[in-house]
């Protein structure tokens, strides 16, 4: 059995993983980090779901440090307005349709 740090994150059915809210910042775990073009599209098409700031990448949260199986996920963080739940669903659907999981490593 591989050690926890060597395990791959696999979930081919969707690009996003369960989300986590940290204070006023919402963090989505992703199979792959969004490209620059995808971030540009997010900023243009989903600015209404943010209260301030911008969409940005994030590393593992302090609360996730003990959850080694979550370390391999990319993260998208932003300050969610907590009103636009339908638009949040559309953002997640967009990420699921456009984010492609990284290719499998030959080191398996």
C-alpha atoms as a printed R data frame, in Angstrom:
    type eleno elety resid chain resno       x      y       z
1   ATOM     1    CA   UNK     A     1   0.000  0.000   0.000
2   ATOM     2    CA   UNK     A     2   1.272  3.454  -0.875
3   ATOM     3    CA   UNK     A     3   1.862  5.954   1.929
4   ATOM     4    CA   UNK     A     4  -0.898  8.620   2.182
5   ATOM     5    CA   UNK     A     5   1.281 11.304   0.593
6   ATOM     6    CA   UNK     A     6   1.832  9.150  -2.512
7   ATOM     7    CA   UNK     A     7  -1.845  8.415  -3.182
8   ATOM     8    CA   UNK     A     8  -3.430 10.067  -6.182
9   ATOM     9    CA   UNK     A     9  -6.603 12.113  -5.917
10  ATOM    10    CA   UNK     A    10  -9.078 10.427  -8.232
11  ATOM    11    CA   UNK     A    11 -12.658 11.456  -8.955
12  ATOM    12    CA   UNK     A    12 -13.234 11.311 -12.713
13  ATOM    13    CA   UNK     A    13 -16.939 12.088 -12.494
14  ATOM    14    CA   UNK     A    14 -16.408 15.749 -11.621
15  ATOM    15    CA   UNK     A    15 -13.748 18.396 -11.318
16  ATOM    16    CA   UNK     A    16 -14.865 19.890  -8.004
17  ATOM    17    CA   UNK     A    17 -14.699 18.206  -4.631
18  ATOM    18    CA   UNK     A    18 -16.614 19.084  -1.454
19  ATOM    19    CA   UNK     A    19 -16.274 22.719  -0.506
20  ATOM    20    CA   UNK     A    20 -15.317 24.335   2.744
21  ATOM    21    CA   UNK     A    21 -16.176 27.757   4.114
22  ATOM    22    CA   UNK     A    22 -13.539 29.435   6.211
23  ATOM    23    CA   UNK     A    23 -14.841 32.537   7.920
24  ATOM    24    CA   UNK     A    24 -16.035 34.642   4.991
25  ATOM    25    CA   UNK     A    25 -13.962 32.875   2.345
26  ATOM    26    CA   UNK     A    26 -15.383 29.960   0.384
27  ATOM    27    CA   UNK     A    27 -12.842 27.389  -0.783
28  ATOM    28    CA   UNK     A    28 -13.600 24.887  -3.552
29  ATOM    29    CA   UNK     A    29 -11.310 21.881  -3.871
30  ATOM    30    CA   UNK     A    30 -10.568 21.018  -7.500
31  ATOM    31    CA   UNK     A    31  -9.008 18.109  -9.366
32  ATOM    32    CA   UNK     A    32  -6.850 20.572 -11.334
33  ATOM    33    CA   UNK     A    33  -6.105 24.256 -10.930
34  ATOM    34    CA   UNK     A    34  -8.027 26.509 -13.319
35  ATOM    35    CA   UNK     A    35  -6.048 27.846 -16.257
36  ATOM    36    CA   UNK     A    36  -5.431 31.568 -16.687
37  ATOM    37    CA   UNK     A    37  -8.183 31.617 -19.314
38  ATOM    38    CA   UNK     A    38 -10.638 29.919 -16.949
39  ATOM    39    CA   UNK     A    39  -9.803 32.418 -14.199
40  ATOM    40    CA   UNK     A    40 -10.403 35.232 -16.666
41  ATOM    41    CA   UNK     A    41 -13.813 33.725 -17.512
42  ATOM    42    CA   UNK     A    42 -14.652 33.285 -13.822
43  ATOM    43    CA   UNK     A    43 -13.803 36.909 -13.122
44  ATOM    44    CA   UNK     A    44 -15.931 38.100 -16.038
45  ATOM    45    CA   UNK     A    45 -18.926 35.795 -15.619
46  ATOM    46    CA   UNK     A    46 -19.203 35.215 -11.873
47  ATOM    47    CA   UNK     A    47 -18.158 38.488 -10.241
48  ATOM    48    CA   UNK     A    48 -21.661 38.763  -8.747
49  ATOM    49    CA   UNK     A    49 -21.042 35.851  -6.347
50  ATOM    50    CA   UNK     A    50 -18.117 37.675  -4.685
51  ATOM    51    CA   UNK     A    51 -18.411 40.374  -2.070
52  ATOM    52    CA   UNK     A    52 -14.915 41.753  -2.641
53  ATOM    53    CA   UNK     A    53 -11.515 40.648  -3.786
54  ATOM    54    CA   UNK     A    54 -10.935 38.164  -6.554
55  ATOM    55    CA   UNK     A    55 -10.897 34.457  -7.307
56  ATOM    56    CA   UNK     A    56  -7.496 33.095  -6.283
57  ATOM    57    CA   UNK     A    57  -5.688 29.851  -5.703
58  ATOM    58    CA   UNK     A    58  -5.175 28.576  -2.192
59  ATOM    59    CA   UNK     A    59  -3.123 25.904  -0.537
60  ATOM    60    CA   UNK     A    60  -4.501 23.500   2.053
61  ATOM    61    CA   UNK     A    61  -6.283 25.268   4.884
62  ATOM    62    CA   UNK     A    62  -4.942 24.960   8.435
63  ATOM    63    CA   UNK     A    63  -8.020 22.852   9.248
64  ATOM    64    CA   UNK     A    64  -7.009 20.394   6.509
65  ATOM    65    CA   UNK     A    65  -3.421 19.787   7.613
66  ATOM    66    CA   UNK     A    66  -4.370 16.556   9.373
67  ATOM    67    CA   UNK     A    67  -6.315 15.327   6.311
68  ATOM    68    CA   UNK     A    68  -3.417 14.176   4.127
69  ATOM    69    CA   UNK     A    69  -5.741 12.786   1.448
70  ATOM    70    CA   UNK     A    70  -6.885 16.360   0.692
71  ATOM    71    CA   UNK     A    71  -3.392 17.798   0.187
72  ATOM    72    CA   UNK     A    72  -3.236 16.973  -3.523
73  ATOM    73    CA   UNK     A    73  -6.272 19.050  -4.526
74  ATOM    74    CA   UNK     A    74  -5.989 22.481  -6.086
75  ATOM    75    CA   UNK     A    75  -8.192 25.119  -4.464
76  ATOM    76    CA   UNK     A    76 -10.159 28.112  -5.656
77  ATOM    77    CA   UNK     A    77 -10.948 30.649  -2.945
78  ATOM    78    CA   UNK     A    78 -13.119 33.761  -2.937
79  ATOM    79    CA   UNK     A    79 -15.315 35.805  -0.640
80  ATOM    80    CA   UNK     A    80 -18.794 34.441  -1.323
81  ATOM    81    CA   UNK     A    81 -21.737 36.801  -0.849
82  ATOM    82    CA   UNK     A    82 -23.836 33.997   0.771
83  ATOM    83    CA   UNK     A    83 -26.944 35.075  -1.194
84  ATOM    84    CA   UNK     A    84 -26.305 33.772  -4.678
85  ATOM    85    CA   UNK     A    85 -26.597 30.037  -4.135
86  ATOM    86    CA   UNK     A    86 -27.994 29.446  -7.632
87  ATOM    87    CA   UNK     A    87 -25.075 31.332  -9.157
88  ATOM    88    CA   UNK     A    88 -22.660 29.338  -6.961
89  ATOM    89    CA   UNK     A    89 -24.191 26.176  -8.431
90  ATOM    90    CA   UNK     A    90 -23.635 27.601 -11.937
91  ATOM    91    CA   UNK     A    91 -20.009 28.366 -11.060
92  ATOM    92    CA   UNK     A    92 -19.509 24.776  -9.851
93  ATOM    93    CA   UNK     A    93 -21.171 23.450 -13.018
94  ATOM    94    CA   UNK     A    94 -18.854 25.657 -15.113
95  ATOM    95    CA   UNK     A    95 -15.806 24.279 -13.295
96  ATOM    96    CA   UNK     A    96 -17.035 20.708 -13.728
97  ATOM    97    CA   UNK     A    97 -17.500 21.257 -17.465
98  ATOM    98    CA   UNK     A    98 -14.256 23.096 -18.158
99  ATOM    99    CA   UNK     A    99 -11.660 21.841 -15.693
100 ATOM   100    CA   UNK     A   100  -9.827 18.770 -16.898
101 ATOM   101    CA   UNK     A   101  -8.208 16.467 -14.381
102 ATOM   102    CA   UNK     A   102  -4.420 16.230 -14.683
103 ATOM   103    CA   UNK     A   103  -3.083 13.246 -16.649
104 ATOM   104    CA   UNK     A   104  -2.222 10.149 -14.648
105 ATOM   105    CA   UNK     A   105   1.383  9.894 -13.613
106 ATOM   106    CA   UNK     A   106   3.571  7.199 -15.145
107 ATOM   107    CA   UNK     A   107   5.043  6.611 -11.688
108 ATOM   108    CA   UNK     A   108   2.012  4.572 -10.519
